Amino acid sequence: GKIYYLSGTSWLAALSNSTEAVASGLIAVATGTTSTAGMLLKGMVYTGIGGTGGDKVYLSSTGVPSLTKPTASTDFVRIIGYVQSTGIIYFNPSNDYIQLA
């Protein structure tokens, strides 16, 4: 369930505290424990996070989906989906993002 971005022909960890290219690029969620297991660009996926249906899910500084919006200076904030039910999110990354000052 980690989040990756496409860099050339490789999938690398997508972190909210990385570069703009990482935070704004094509991202996907791993369907297994690594990116080689398969990548989901859009759709329903089990991530194990809690929350309530409709809660926003954000790109985080740890590479896993988070219910907590990044707050550190220079972090990028990007909504990557919404909670459907406990542990399950609708992964649909927004094309919009902001960098915190």
TORKE-754917 format. One record per atom (N, C-alpha, C): x, y, z; residue in one letter; residue number from 0; atom name. Coordinates in pm, 1 decimal. Atoms other than C-alpha are relative to their C-alpha. Layout:
// TORKE-754917
rec X:X, Y:Y, Z:Z, rest:a, nr:NUM, atom:CA;
...
END
This chain:
// TORKE-754917
rec X:77.7, Y:-121.3, Z:0.0, rest:g, nr:0, atom:N;
rec X:0.0, Y:0.0, Z:0.0, rest:g, nr:0, atom:CA;
rec X:81.4, Y:127.2, Z:0.0, rest:g, nr:0, atom:C;
rec X:-80.4, Y:-122.5, Z:5.5, rest:k, nr:1, atom:N;
rec X:292.6, Y:241.8, Z:-34.8, rest:k, nr:1, atom:CA;
rec X:-26.2, Y:74.0, Z:-129.8, rest:k, nr:1, atom:C;
rec X:22.7, Y:-86.6, Z:114.5, rest:i, nr:2, atom:N;
rec X:272.9, Y:532.5, Z:-276.3, rest:i, nr:2, atom:CA;
rec X:132.7, Y:21.8, Z:-73.4, rest:i, nr:2, atom:C;
rec X:-119.0, Y:-15.8, Z:83.8, rest:y, nr:3, atom:N;
rec X:519.4, Y:557.6, Z:-566.3, rest:y, nr:3, atom:CA;
rec X:-28.7, Y:99.7, Z:-111.5, rest:y, nr:3, atom:C;
rec X:14.2, Y:-84.4, Z:118.3, rest:y, nr:4, atom:N;
rec X:583.5, Y:800.6, Z:-851.3, rest:y, nr:4, atom:CA;
rec X:85.7, Y:-58.1, Z:-111.6, rest:y, nr:4, atom:C;
rec X:-71.2, Y:52.9, Z:115.3, rest:l, nr:5, atom:N;
rec X:698.2, Y:716.4, Z:-1200.6, rest:l, nr:5, atom:CA;
rec X:113.6, Y:94.1, Z:-37.0, rest:l, nr:5, atom:C;
rec X:-119.9, Y:-74.7, Z:35.8, rest:s, nr:6, atom:N;
rec X:1053.8, Y:831.9, Z:-1271.2, rest:s, nr:6, atom:CA;
rec X:66.0, Y:-72.7, Z:-115.8, rest:s, nr:6, atom:C;
rec X:-52.3, Y:70.1, Z:117.0, rest:g, nr:7, atom:N;
rec X:1146.1, Y:736.7, Z:-1625.0, rest:g, nr:7, atom:CA;
rec X:-69.4, Y:-133.7, Z:-15.6, rest:g, nr:7, atom:C;
rec X:58.4, Y:133.6, Z:9.3, rest:t, nr:8, atom:N;
rec X:1090.7, Y:361.1, Z:-1623.9, rest:t, nr:8, atom:CA;
rec X:-6.0, Y:-69.9, Z:135.7, rest:t, nr:8, atom:C;
rec X:-2.1, Y:58.3, Z:-135.2, rest:s, nr:9, atom:N;
rec X:1113.9, Y:307.2, Z:-1245.7, rest:s, nr:9, atom:CA;
rec X:-104.0, Y:65.5, Z:89.6, rest:s, nr:9, atom:C;
rec X:89.5, Y:-51.7, Z:-103.4, rest:w, nr:10, atom:N;
rec X:868.0, Y:345.4, Z:-961.1, rest:w, nr:10, atom:CA;
rec X:83.3, Y:24.6, Z:124.9, rest:w, nr:10, atom:C;
rec X:-75.4, Y:-38.7, Z:-118.9, rest:l, nr:11, atom:N;
rec X:1025.5, Y:532.9, Z:-666.2, rest:l, nr:11, atom:CA;
rec X:-96.1, Y:55.1, Z:104.8, rest:l, nr:11, atom:C;
rec X:86.3, Y:-45.4, Z:-109.2, rest:a, nr:12, atom:N;
rec X:883.6, Y:628.6, Z:-325.1, rest:a, nr:12, atom:CA;
rec X:-42.3, Y:144.9, Z:-18.8, rest:a, nr:12, atom:C;
rec X:54.4, Y:-135.6, Z:9.4, rest:a, nr:13, atom:N;
rec X:657.0, Y:934.6, Z:-340.0, rest:a, nr:13, atom:CA;
rec X:-19.4, Y:52.5, Z:142.1, rest:a, nr:13, atom:C;
rec X:4.8, Y:-58.1, Z:-133.6, rest:l, nr:14, atom:N;
rec X:700.5, Y:1153.9, Z:-32.9, rest:l, nr:14, atom:CA;
rec X:-43.9, Y:145.6, Z:-7.5, rest:l, nr:14, atom:C;
rec X:48.8, Y:-137.9, Z:-1.1, rest:s, nr:15, atom:N;
rec X:527.6, Y:1480.6, Z:57.6, rest:s, nr:15, atom:CA;
rec X:111.5, Y:100.4, Z:27.9, rest:s, nr:15, atom:C;
rec X:-110.6, Y:-90.8, Z:-32.6, rest:n, nr:16, atom:N;
rec X:860.6, Y:1625.7, Z:174.8, rest:n, nr:16, atom:CA;
rec X:113.7, Y:-12.3, Z:-100.9, rest:n, nr:16, atom:C;
rec X:-98.8, Y:15.1, Z:105.5, rest:s, nr:17, atom:N;
rec X:1040.7, Y:1555.2, Z:-152.1, rest:s, nr:17, atom:CA;
rec X:-5.2, Y:120.8, Z:-93.4, rest:s, nr:17, atom:C;
rec X:-1.6, Y:-109.3, Z:97.2, rest:t, nr:18, atom:N;
rec X:1062.3, Y:1764.8, Z:-470.5, rest:t, nr:18, atom:CA;
rec X:-136.7, Y:20.0, Z:-64.9, rest:t, nr:18, atom:C;
rec X:124.9, Y:-27.0, Z:69.6, rest:e, nr:19, atom:N;
rec X:785.0, Y:1923.5, Z:-672.4, rest:e, nr:19, atom:CA;
rec X:-26.4, Y:-104.5, Z:-107.6, rest:e, nr:19, atom:C;
rec X:16.3, Y:102.0, Z:103.9, rest:a, nr:20, atom:N;
rec X:846.3, Y:1674.0, Z:-952.4, rest:a, nr:20, atom:CA;
rec X:-58.8, Y:-128.1, Z:56.9, rest:a, nr:20, atom:C;
rec X:51.3, Y:120.5, Z:-66.1, rest:v, nr:21, atom:N;
rec X:777.1, Y:1389.2, Z:-708.8, rest:v, nr:21, atom:CA;
rec X:-145.5, Y:21.9, Z:42.5, rest:v, nr:21, atom:C;
rec X:132.5, Y:-25.6, Z:-55.2, rest:a, nr:22, atom:N;
rec X:472.1, Y:1547.0, Z:-544.6, rest:a, nr:22, atom:CA;
rec X:-105.6, Y:24.1, Z:-106.8, rest:a, nr:22, atom:C;
rec X:97.4, Y:-34.3, Z:103.0, rest:s, nr:23, atom:N;
rec X:310.0, Y:1654.5, Z:-870.9, rest:s, nr:23, atom:CA;
rec X:-7.6, Y:-102.0, Z:-113.2, rest:s, nr:23, atom:C;
rec X:-7.7, Y:95.5, Z:110.6, rest:g, nr:24, atom:N;
rec X:397.6, Y:1358.3, Z:-1094.3, rest:g, nr:24, atom:CA;
rec X:-104.7, Y:-108.9, Z:4.5, rest:g, nr:24, atom:C;
rec X:88.2, Y:115.8, Z:6.3, rest:l, nr:25, atom:N;
rec X:219.6, Y:1039.2, Z:-1188.6, rest:l, nr:25, atom:CA;
rec X:28.3, Y:-88.8, Z:120.2, rest:l, nr:25, atom:C;
rec X:-18.1, Y:85.1, Z:-117.2, rest:i, nr:26, atom:N;
rec X:165.6, Y:846.3, Z:-866.3, rest:i, nr:26, atom:CA;
rec X:-95.3, Y:-117.1, Z:-6.9, rest:i, nr:26, atom:C;
rec X:81.0, Y:121.6, Z:-5.5, rest:a, nr:27, atom:N;
rec X:27.4, Y:500.6, Z:-797.1, rest:a, nr:27, atom:CA;
rec X:20.3, Y:-64.2, Z:136.4, rest:a, nr:27, atom:C;
rec X:-12.2, Y:73.3, Z:-125.9, rest:v, nr:28, atom:N;
rec X:-26.9, Y:273.0, Z:-499.4, rest:v, nr:28, atom:CA;
rec X:36.8, Y:-144.4, Z:-33.3, rest:v, nr:28, atom:C;
rec X:-42.3, Y:138.3, Z:20.7, rest:a, nr:29, atom:N;
rec X:148.8, Y:-63.2, Z:-479.4, rest:a, nr:29, atom:CA;
rec X:-111.4, Y:-94.7, Z:44.5, rest:a, nr:29, atom:C;
rec X:103.8, Y:97.2, Z:-34.9, rest:t, nr:30, atom:N;
rec X:-90.5, Y:-356.9, Z:-478.9, rest:t, nr:30, atom:CA;
rec X:55.4, Y:-113.1, Z:86.2, rest:t, nr:30, atom:C;
rec X:-65.9, Y:96.6, Z:-86.9, rest:g, nr:31, atom:N;
rec X:160.2, Y:-563.6, Z:-280.0, rest:g, nr:31, atom:CA;
rec X:100.7, Y:71.6, Z:87.7, rest:g, nr:31, atom:C;
rec X:-97.9, Y:-58.4, Z:-90.8, rest:t, nr:32, atom:N;
rec X:459.7, Y:-505.0, Z:-57.1, rest:t, nr:32, atom:CA;
rec X:107.7, Y:81.5, Z:-70.6, rest:t, nr:32, atom:C;
rec X:-96.7, Y:-78.5, Z:77.1, rest:t, nr:33, atom:N;
rec X:673.7, Y:-356.8, Z:-337.5, rest:t, nr:33, atom:CA;
rec X:-64.6, Y:43.5, Z:-131.1, rest:t, nr:33, atom:C;
rec X:53.8, Y:-48.0, Z:127.5, rest:s, nr:34, atom:N;
rec X:623.4, Y:-176.2, Z:-666.0, rest:s, nr:34, atom:CA;
rec X:-0.4, Y:-108.4, Z:-107.2, rest:s, nr:34, atom:C;
rec X:-4.7, Y:106.9, Z:100.2, rest:t, nr:35, atom:N;
rec X:709.7, Y:-494.7, Z:-858.1, rest:t, nr:35, atom:CA;
rec X:-122.8, Y:-90.9, Z:4.5, rest:t, nr:35, atom:C;
rec X:120.3, Y:82.3, Z:-13.4, rest:a, nr:36, atom:N;
rec X:388.8, Y:-659.5, Z:-732.1, rest:a, nr:36, atom:CA;
rec X:-113.9, Y:51.5, Z:-87.8, rest:a, nr:36, atom:C;
rec X:104.2, Y:-61.1, Z:81.8, rest:g, nr:37, atom:N;
rec X:179.4, Y:-422.5, Z:-943.1, rest:g, nr:37, atom:CA;
rec X:-36.2, Y:135.5, Z:56.1, rest:g, nr:37, atom:C;
rec X:32.6, Y:-136.0, Z:-39.7, rest:m, nr:38, atom:N;
rec X:67.5, Y:-61.7, Z:-935.8, rest:m, nr:38, atom:CA;
rec X:-142.4, Y:34.1, Z:-42.9, rest:m, nr:38, atom:C;
rec X:136.3, Y:-43.6, Z:27.3, rest:l, nr:39, atom:N;
rec X:-283.7, Y:81.7, Z:-916.5, rest:l, nr:39, atom:CA;
rec X:1.7, Y:150.7, Z:-22.6, rest:l, nr:39, atom:C;
rec X:3.2, Y:-143.2, Z:31.6, rest:l, nr:40, atom:N;
rec X:-327.7, Y:419.4, Z:-1088.6, rest:l, nr:40, atom:CA;
rec X:-126.5, Y:67.0, Z:50.5, rest:l, nr:40, atom:C;
rec X:127.9, Y:-54.4, Z:-44.8, rest:k, nr:41, atom:N;
rec X:-692.4, Y:465.1, Z:-988.1, rest:k, nr:41, atom:CA;
rec X:-91.5, Y:-116.4, Z:34.3, rest:k, nr:41, atom:C;
rec X:95.4, Y:103.4, Z:-36.7, rest:g, nr:42, atom:N;
rec X:-946.7, Y:255.3, Z:-802.4, rest:g, nr:42, atom:CA;
rec X:0.0, Y:-28.5, Z:148.5, rest:g, nr:42, atom:C;
rec X:13.4, Y:38.4, Z:-141.0, rest:m, nr:43, atom:N;
rec X:-1030.2, Y:84.6, Z:-474.7, rest:m, nr:43, atom:CA;
rec X:117.8, Y:-86.3, Z:41.1, rest:m, nr:43, atom:C;
rec X:-113.7, Y:76.9, Z:-48.7, rest:v, nr:44, atom:N;
rec X:-744.2, Y:-50.1, Z:-265.5, rest:v, nr:44, atom:CA;
rec X:-4.8, Y:-6.6, Z:152.5, rest:v, nr:44, atom:C;
rec X:-10.0, Y:16.3, Z:-144.7, rest:y, nr:45, atom:N;
rec X:-698.8, Y:-186.6, Z:85.0, rest:y, nr:45, atom:CA;
rec X:134.8, Y:55.0, Z:44.2, rest:y, nr:45, atom:C;
rec X:-124.2, Y:-60.1, Z:-51.1, rest:t, nr:46, atom:N;
rec X:-442.1, Y:24.6, Z:272.6, rest:t, nr:46, atom:CA;
rec X:18.1, Y:-22.1, Z:149.1, rest:t, nr:46, atom:C;
rec X:-9.2, Y:22.4, Z:-143.2, rest:g, nr:47, atom:N;
rec X:-520.5, Y:-57.0, Z:632.3, rest:g, nr:47, atom:CA;
rec X:-19.9, Y:124.6, Z:84.5, rest:g, nr:47, atom:C;
rec X:21.3, Y:-119.6, Z:-80.9, rest:i, nr:48, atom:N;
rec X:-577.0, Y:305.8, Z:734.7, rest:i, nr:48, atom:CA;
rec X:-144.6, Y:5.9, Z:44.7, rest:i, nr:48, atom:C;
rec X:134.4, Y:-11.7, Z:-55.6, rest:g, nr:49, atom:N;
rec X:-880.0, Y:391.8, Z:944.0, rest:g, nr:49, atom:CA;
rec X:-78.9, Y:109.2, Z:-67.9, rest:g, nr:49, atom:C;
rec X:78.3, Y:-110.9, Z:52.1, rest:g, nr:50, atom:N;
rec X:-1100.6, Y:691.8, Z:904.4, rest:g, nr:50, atom:CA;
rec X:-145.2, Y:-36.8, Z:-19.6, rest:g, nr:50, atom:C;
rec X:142.7, Y:12.1, Z:24.3, rest:t, nr:51, atom:N;
rec X:-1461.2, Y:742.6, Z:815.2, rest:t, nr:51, atom:CA;
rec X:-26.2, Y:26.2, Z:-146.4, rest:t, nr:51, atom:C;
rec X:32.8, Y:-19.5, Z:140.5, rest:g, nr:52, atom:N;
rec X:-1619.7, Y:723.4, Z:473.2, rest:g, nr:52, atom:CA;
rec X:-3.5, Y:147.1, Z:-38.8, rest:g, nr:52, atom:C;
rec X:-5.0, Y:-137.7, Z:47.4, rest:g, nr:53, atom:N;
rec X:-1545.0, Y:1043.6, Z:282.7, rest:g, nr:53, atom:CA;
rec X:121.0, Y:78.3, Z:47.0, rest:g, nr:53, atom:C;
rec X:-120.3, Y:-70.1, Z:-47.7, rest:d, nr:54, atom:N;
rec X:-1230.2, Y:1140.7, Z:477.3, rest:d, nr:54, atom:CA;
rec X:102.4, Y:10.2, Z:-112.3, rest:d, nr:54, atom:C;
rec X:-106.5, Y:-18.3, Z:98.9, rest:k, nr:55, atom:N;
rec X:-954.0, Y:1283.3, Z:258.2, rest:k, nr:55, atom:CA;
rec X:122.2, Y:-81.1, Z:39.5, rest:k, nr:55, atom:C;
rec X:-125.2, Y:73.1, Z:-20.3, rest:v, nr:56, atom:N;
rec X:-634.9, Y:1079.8, Z:217.9, rest:v, nr:56, atom:CA;
rec X:109.1, Y:78.3, Z:-71.7, rest:v, nr:56, atom:C;
rec X:-107.2, Y:-84.3, Z:50.3, rest:y, nr:57, atom:N;
rec X:-305.6, Y:1261.7, Z:165.1, rest:y, nr:57, atom:CA;
rec X:128.3, Y:-79.1, Z:-28.0, rest:y, nr:57, atom:C;
rec X:-137.8, Y:44.2, Z:17.7, rest:l, nr:58, atom:N;
rec X:40.9, Y:1192.5, Z:30.3, rest:l, nr:58, atom:CA;
rec X:73.1, Y:36.7, Z:128.2, rest:l, nr:58, atom:C;
rec X:-68.7, Y:-25.8, Z:-127.0, rest:s, nr:59, atom:N;
rec X:268.6, Y:1165.3, Z:336.2, rest:s, nr:59, atom:CA;
rec X:151.1, Y:-1.9, Z:-16.9, rest:s, nr:59, atom:C;
rec X:-146.9, Y:0.4, Z:2.1, rest:s, nr:60, atom:N;
rec X:636.2, Y:1197.0, Z:424.5, rest:s, nr:60, atom:CA;
rec X:57.9, Y:-138.8, Z:24.9, rest:s, nr:60, atom:C;
rec X:-46.9, Y:136.2, Z:-26.3, rest:t, nr:61, atom:N;
rec X:654.1, Y:822.8, Z:499.0, rest:t, nr:61, atom:CA;
rec X:-24.9, Y:-95.7, Z:-116.4, rest:t, nr:61, atom:C;
rec X:26.3, Y:84.3, Z:115.9, rest:g, nr:62, atom:N;
rec X:534.8, Y:691.5, Z:162.6, rest:g, nr:62, atom:CA;
rec X:-126.3, Y:-84.0, Z:9.5, rest:g, nr:62, atom:C;
rec X:127.3, Y:71.5, Z:-13.9, rest:v, nr:63, atom:N;
rec X:206.6, Y:551.5, Z:293.5, rest:v, nr:63, atom:CA;
rec X:-113.5, Y:102.0, Z:1.9, rest:v, nr:63, atom:C;
rec X:112.7, Y:-92.7, Z:-6.3, rest:p, nr:64, atom:N;
rec X:-139.9, Y:707.4, Z:261.1, rest:p, nr:64, atom:CA;
rec X:-23.3, Y:46.5, Z:143.2, rest:p, nr:64, atom:C;
rec X:20.1, Y:-55.5, Z:-133.4, rest:s, nr:65, atom:N;
rec X:-229.1, Y:933.3, Z:553.2, rest:s, nr:65, atom:CA;
rec X:-129.3, Y:80.0, Z:6.1, rest:s, nr:65, atom:C;
rec X:118.1, Y:-82.3, Z:-23.7, rest:l, nr:66, atom:N;
rec X:-541.6, Y:1090.4, Z:698.2, rest:l, nr:66, atom:CA;
rec X:39.1, Y:139.8, Z:47.8, rest:l, nr:66, atom:C;
rec X:-50.3, Y:-127.0, Z:-51.9, rest:t, nr:67, atom:N;
rec X:-324.6, Y:1375.4, Z:828.0, rest:t, nr:67, atom:CA;
rec X:64.4, Y:81.1, Z:-111.3, rest:t, nr:67, atom:C;
rec X:-55.2, Y:-89.7, Z:101.5, rest:k, nr:68, atom:N;
rec X:-251.6, Y:1668.9, Z:599.5, rest:k, nr:68, atom:CA;
rec X:141.9, Y:40.4, Z:42.2, rest:k, nr:68, atom:C;
rec X:-135.8, Y:-44.9, Z:-33.0, rest:p, nr:69, atom:N;
rec X:122.9, Y:1750.5, Z:582.6, rest:p, nr:69, atom:CA;
rec X:-1.8, Y:145.4, Z:47.3, rest:p, nr:69, atom:C;
rec X:-0.9, Y:-135.0, Z:-56.0, rest:t, nr:70, atom:N;
rec X:206.5, Y:2063.2, Z:784.2, rest:t, nr:70, atom:CA;
rec X:138.3, Y:62.5, Z:7.5, rest:t, nr:70, atom:C;
rec X:-136.1, Y:-52.5, Z:-13.0, rest:a, nr:71, atom:N;
rec X:584.9, Y:2102.2, Z:775.4, rest:a, nr:71, atom:CA;
rec X:31.1, Y:97.9, Z:-113.2, rest:a, nr:71, atom:C;
rec X:-42.2, Y:-98.0, Z:99.2, rest:s, nr:72, atom:N;
rec X:739.0, Y:2396.6, Z:594.9, rest:s, nr:72, atom:CA;
rec X:64.9, Y:-70.5, Z:-118.6, rest:s, nr:72, atom:C;
rec X:-45.5, Y:51.0, Z:130.2, rest:t, nr:73, atom:N;
rec X:813.0, Y:2313.9, Z:227.6, rest:t, nr:73, atom:CA;
rec X:-61.2, Y:-134.7, Z:-38.8, rest:t, nr:73, atom:C;
rec X:70.2, Y:122.3, Z:38.8, rest:d, nr:74, atom:N;
rec X:597.7, Y:1996.7, Z:234.7, rest:d, nr:74, atom:CA;
rec X:-99.0, Y:31.7, Z:-111.0, rest:d, nr:74, atom:C;
rec X:102.2, Y:-11.6, Z:102.9, rest:f, nr:75, atom:N;
rec X:365.3, Y:1938.4, Z:-58.9, rest:f, nr:75, atom:CA;
rec X:-126.8, Y:-67.2, Z:50.7, rest:f, nr:75, atom:C;
rec X:129.4, Y:54.8, Z:-40.2, rest:v, nr:76, atom:N;
rec X:-4.4, Y:1880.7, Z:12.2, rest:v, nr:76, atom:CA;
rec X:-73.1, Y:-41.9, Z:-127.1, rest:v, nr:76, atom:C;
rec X:72.3, Y:54.6, Z:114.9, rest:r, nr:77, atom:N;
rec X:-183.8, Y:1655.2, Z:-236.3, rest:r, nr:77, atom:CA;
rec X:-98.1, Y:-104.8, Z:49.0, rest:r, nr:77, atom:C;
rec X:101.1, Y:100.2, Z:-32.6, rest:i, nr:78, atom:N;
rec X:-509.0, Y:1467.3, Z:-187.4, rest:i, nr:78, atom:CA;
rec X:15.1, Y:-114.3, Z:-99.7, rest:i, nr:78, atom:C;
rec X:-20.2, Y:115.0, Z:88.5, rest:i, nr:79, atom:N;
rec X:-462.7, Y:1116.0, Z:-322.6, rest:i, nr:79, atom:CA;
rec X:-120.8, Y:-93.3, Z:-3.6, rest:i, nr:79, atom:C;
rec X:119.3, Y:82.7, Z:1.3, rest:g, nr:80, atom:N;
rec X:-804.9, Y:971.1, Z:-249.4, rest:g, nr:80, atom:CA;
rec X:-89.9, Y:28.7, Z:118.2, rest:g, nr:80, atom:C;
rec X:99.1, Y:-15.0, Z:-106.5, rest:y, nr:81, atom:N;
rec X:-1088.4, Y:923.3, Z:-4.2, rest:y, nr:81, atom:CA;
rec X:-27.0, Y:-135.3, Z:64.5, rest:y, nr:81, atom:C;
rec X:35.5, Y:122.0, Z:-72.0, rest:v, nr:82, atom:N;
rec X:-1174.6, Y:667.5, Z:262.2, rest:v, nr:82, atom:CA;
rec X:-138.9, Y:-43.8, Z:-45.4, rest:v, nr:82, atom:C;
rec X:130.6, Y:58.1, Z:33.0, rest:q, nr:83, atom:N;
rec X:-1457.0, Y:437.3, Z:153.8, rest:q, nr:83, atom:CA;
rec X:-57.1, Y:-70.1, Z:122.5, rest:q, nr:83, atom:C;
rec X:35.6, Y:66.2, Z:-125.4, rest:s, nr:84, atom:N;
rec X:-1466.0, Y:222.9, Z:466.9, rest:s, nr:84, atom:CA;
rec X:131.9, Y:-32.6, Z:68.9, rest:s, nr:84, atom:C;
rec X:-121.9, Y:24.6, Z:-75.3, rest:t, nr:85, atom:N;
rec X:-1216.7, Y:119.6, Z:733.7, rest:t, nr:85, atom:CA;
rec X:96.9, Y:-85.9, Z:-79.0, rest:t, nr:85, atom:C;
rec X:-105.1, Y:71.5, Z:69.9, rest:g, nr:86, atom:N;
rec X:-896.0, Y:18.4, Z:559.6, rest:g, nr:86, atom:CA;
rec X:-3.4, Y:11.3, Z:-150.5, rest:g, nr:86, atom:C;
rec X:13.6, Y:-4.6, Z:145.6, rest:i, nr:87, atom:N;
rec X:-1024.3, Y:78.8, Z:206.9, rest:i, nr:87, atom:CA;
rec X:-10.7, Y:145.4, Z:-46.2, rest:i, nr:87, atom:C;
rec X:8.9, Y:-133.8, Z:56.6, rest:i, nr:88, atom:N;
rec X:-963.0, Y:392.4, Z:3.4, rest:i, nr:88, atom:CA;
rec X:-30.0, Y:-7.7, Z:-148.9, rest:i, nr:88, atom:C;
rec X:13.7, Y:-20.4, Z:143.5, rest:y, nr:89, atom:N;
rec X:-1071.1, Y:511.2, Z:-336.8, rest:y, nr:89, atom:CA;
rec X:120.4, Y:83.3, Z:-39.4, rest:y, nr:89, atom:C;
rec X:-123.5, Y:-66.1, Z:40.9, rest:f, nr:90, atom:N;
rec X:-729.9, Y:599.2, Z:-482.5, rest:f, nr:90, atom:CA;
rec X:-26.0, Y:72.3, Z:-131.0, rest:f, nr:90, atom:C;
rec X:26.0, Y:-84.0, Z:116.5, rest:n, nr:91, atom:N;
rec X:-780.2, Y:888.0, Z:-724.2, rest:n, nr:91, atom:CA;
rec X:76.3, Y:130.9, Z:20.9, rest:n, nr:91, atom:C;
rec X:-83.2, Y:-116.8, Z:-30.2, rest:p, nr:92, atom:N;
rec X:-488.7, Y:1135.2, Z:-697.2, rest:p, nr:92, atom:CA;
rec X:-44.4, Y:126.4, Z:-72.8, rest:p, nr:92, atom:C;
rec X:32.1, Y:-129.3, Z:58.6, rest:s, nr:93, atom:N;
rec X:-576.0, Y:1497.3, Z:-752.2, rest:s, nr:93, atom:CA;
rec X:118.6, Y:49.9, Z:-81.7, rest:s, nr:93, atom:C;
rec X:-106.2, Y:-64.1, Z:76.8, rest:n, nr:94, atom:N;
rec X:-378.8, Y:1686.1, Z:-1016.0, rest:n, nr:94, atom:CA;
rec X:47.6, Y:127.9, Z:68.8, rest:n, nr:94, atom:C;
rec X:-34.1, Y:-122.6, Z:-72.3, rest:d, nr:95, atom:N;
rec X:-372.5, Y:1981.5, Z:-774.3, rest:d, nr:95, atom:CA;
rec X:85.0, Y:-30.6, Z:121.9, rest:d, nr:95, atom:C;
rec X:-86.1, Y:12.8, Z:-116.8, rest:y, nr:96, atom:N;
rec X:-112.1, Y:2029.0, Z:-504.0, rest:y, nr:96, atom:CA;
rec X:47.7, Y:140.4, Z:37.8, rest:y, nr:96, atom:C;
rec X:-58.9, Y:-125.9, Z:-43.6, rest:i, nr:97, atom:N;
rec X:36.8, Y:2312.1, Z:-297.0, rest:i, nr:97, atom:CA;
rec X:124.3, Y:-30.6, Z:81.0, rest:i, nr:97, atom:C;
rec X:-118.2, Y:12.3, Z:-85.7, rest:q, nr:98, atom:N;
rec X:372.2, Y:2363.7, Z:-130.2, rest:q, nr:98, atom:CA;
rec X:-17.3, Y:98.3, Z:113.6, rest:q, nr:98, atom:C;
rec X:11.4, Y:-84.6, Z:-117.3, rest:l, nr:99, atom:N;
rec X:362.4, Y:2496.6, Z:222.4, rest:l, nr:99, atom:CA;
rec X:122.1, Y:89.3, Z:14.7, rest:l, nr:99, atom:C;
rec X:-111.5, Y:-94.7, Z:-16.6, rest:a, nr:100, atom:N;
rec X:572.4, Y:2801.3, Z:301.9, rest:a, nr:100, atom:CA;
rec X:56.2, Y:-8.3, Z:140.4, rest:a, nr:100, atom:C;
END
